[in-house]
Amino acid sequence: MFFHKSNRTAIVTVNNSKFKIIATWIFKDLVEKANVQQKQPKQALSYHILPTASTMIGVCVTVITFLRTINFHMKTYADDILGFDTLVFITSCFLSYISIRNNNSRKFELIADNLFLIGMFIMVFVGLLILHLK
């Protein structure tokens, strides 16, 4: 099976018989998408860490406020751990911003990424802690 793409049509040859398939719009769309994907530069990770870490700061503060508002009758460390987690996310935000300002410095971006990952693990731990507070 041979496949030949011309400017306007596609010709598929199977066992020496030719079938002309009019597929201009398909090839044009596929070629344009492939060219667009190749032309776009790969964005640095810092552009994704910054808004996501700032959202996680808001989530931590919201959960801390929720835990303090409902007045648990038992001592819990969840709000204290989330306070620390908020500082981890703030540091991650700050370092990703520094990375963007310094022409995508890989050193700051790597530290921000690792801090973000640590912060996410802490949030999972606190979520499990809150589940067992019954």
Order of alpha helices (4+ residues) and beta strands (2+ residues): beta-beta-beta-alpha-alpha-alpha-alpha
